[in-house]
Amino acid sequence: MVTKLLNIIVFFINLTKFIISLGHLFFIPFAAVNQFAFMNFLAHIYLSGSNDLIRIGGFIADSVKGNKYEIYPKEMQKGIILHREIDWFTDNDAQVRISKKRLGDIYGHYRG
């Protein structure tokens, strides 16, 4: 199961890289926005440590709503909870808020 999920993550990362590479066909913010989304996934995976199940939980966390995380194995639950804690921190830290304002409205949701 872990191998299959990791393969899905690798596929998604490669697909995201491909979409970013197409940015020159559109306008620059398109590429930048997709790059920020890609970096968000990478940051969550990086901050999840070396446990693959925690990494997978962190990767899928945005699509798991409410307490539905409880259906996943304990290690994946830890990753989902960690992802939510990281998001809470970045949403509430004063320095992060100041940095988000520097990016302006052009990046919308992807500025953080």
Backbone torsions as a table, in degrees:
resi	resn	phi	psi	omega
1	MET	NA	-44.4	-179.4
2	VAL	-60.3	-44.7	-179.0
3	THR	-61.2	-42.3	179.5
4	LYS	-63.2	-44.5	179.2
5	LEU	-65.3	-39.8	177.2
6	LEU	-63.9	-38.2	176.8
7	ASN	-62.9	-38.1	177.3
8	ILE	-64.9	-41.7	178.6
9	ILE	-62.8	-46.0	179.2
10	VAL	-60.8	-42.1	177.7
11	PHE	-59.2	-46.1	-179.3
12	PHE	-61.9	-43.0	179.3
13	ILE	-61.7	-44.0	179.2
14	ASN	-65.9	-38.9	176.8
15	LEU	-63.1	-42.2	178.6
16	THR	-62.6	-42.9	177.4
17	LYS	-59.5	-41.3	179.7
18	PHE	-63.5	-45.0	179.1
19	ILE	-61.3	-42.1	178.2
20	ILE	-61.2	-40.2	-179.2
21	SER	-64.6	-22.6	177.9
22	LEU	-82.4	-3.9	-177.2
23	GLY	-53.1	-31.6	-178.8
24	HIS	-66.8	-18.6	177.6
25	LEU	-79.1	-16.4	-178.9
26	PHE	-113.5	-143.3	176.3
27	PHE	-107.2	157.0	-171.8
28	ILE	-54.2	-43.8	-179.1
29	PRO	-57.5	-30.0	177.7
30	PHE	-57.4	-48.6	-179.8
31	ALA	-65.5	-41.0	-178.9
32	ALA	-65.5	-43.1	-179.9
33	VAL	-61.9	-46.7	179.5
34	ASN	-65.1	-32.8	177.2
35	GLN	-66.0	-39.2	177.7
36	PHE	-65.7	-39.9	177.8
37	ALA	-62.3	-43.5	178.1
38	PHE	-61.1	-44.5	-179.5
39	MET	-66.1	-32.6	177.0
40	ASN	-61.6	-46.4	177.9
41	PHE	-61.4	-45.7	-179.6
42	LEU	-62.6	-39.8	-180.0
43	ALA	-63.2	-44.3	179.6
44	HIS	-65.1	-40.0	178.1
45	ILE	-65.1	-43.8	179.9
46	TYR	-61.8	-45.2	-177.3
47	LEU	-73.0	-7.8	180.0
48	SER	-83.5	-3.3	179.0
49	GLY	81.8	-154.2	-172.4
50	SER	-103.6	-2.6	179.9
51	ASN	-79.4	118.2	-175.3
52	ASP	-61.0	-39.1	-179.4
53	LEU	-68.3	-37.2	176.0
54	ILE	-66.0	-40.0	177.2
55	ARG	-60.7	-45.0	179.9
56	ILE	-62.7	-43.0	177.1
57	GLY	-58.6	-42.9	177.5
58	GLY	-64.2	-34.2	-178.7
59	PHE	-71.3	-39.7	-176.2
60	ILE	-89.8	-5.1	-169.3
61	ALA	-55.6	-38.0	-177.7
62	ASP	-63.8	-22.3	-179.6
63	SER	-96.3	-0.9	-179.8
64	VAL	-104.1	114.0	-174.2
65	LYS	-98.8	147.0	174.6
66	GLY	54.3	-134.9	-179.0
67	ASN	-93.4	15.0	178.7
68	LYS	-65.7	-12.9	176.8
69	TYR	-63.3	-19.5	-176.4
70	GLU	-66.8	-14.3	179.0
71	ILE	-79.6	-12.4	-177.0
72	TYR	-89.9	160.7	175.6
73	PRO	-57.8	153.6	-175.2
74	LYS	-51.8	-43.4	-178.6
75	GLU	-65.5	-38.1	176.5
76	MET	-67.6	-36.4	176.0
77	GLN	-59.3	-41.0	178.4
78	LYS	-60.2	-41.0	178.9
79	GLY	-65.1	-39.9	179.0
80	ILE	-65.3	-44.9	179.8
81	ILE	-65.6	-42.0	177.4
82	LEU	-59.6	-43.6	178.3
83	HIS	-58.1	-45.2	-179.9
84	ARG	-64.4	-37.9	178.6
85	GLU	-67.9	-39.9	177.1
86	ILE	-62.7	-46.0	178.6
87	ASP	-61.3	-41.9	178.8
88	TRP	-60.2	-45.4	-179.8
89	PHE	-60.3	-48.7	-177.0
90	THR	-68.1	-26.1	177.6
91	ASP	-78.5	-21.5	-172.5
92	ASN	-114.8	-9.9	-179.1
93	ASP	-76.5	131.5	-176.8
94	ALA	-61.0	-43.4	-179.2
95	GLN	-65.2	-37.4	178.0
96	VAL	-65.7	-41.8	178.7
97	ARG	-60.0	-42.1	178.5
98	ILE	-62.5	-43.2	180.0
99	SER	-64.7	-38.1	178.5
100	LYS	-62.2	-39.4	179.8
101	LYS	-63.3	-32.8	179.7
102	ARG	-63.7	-29.1	-178.1
103	LEU	-75.0	-22.3	178.5
104	GLY	76.0	-177.4	-174.9
105	ASP	-79.0	-14.6	-174.7
106	ILE	-60.2	-28.1	-177.7
107	TYR	-95.1	-7.4	174.9
108	GLY	49.8	-129.8	-177.9
109	HIS	-59.3	-30.1	-173.8
110	TYR	-78.7	-3.1	175.9
111	ARG	-81.3	-7.0	174.8
112	GLY	129.1	NA	NA
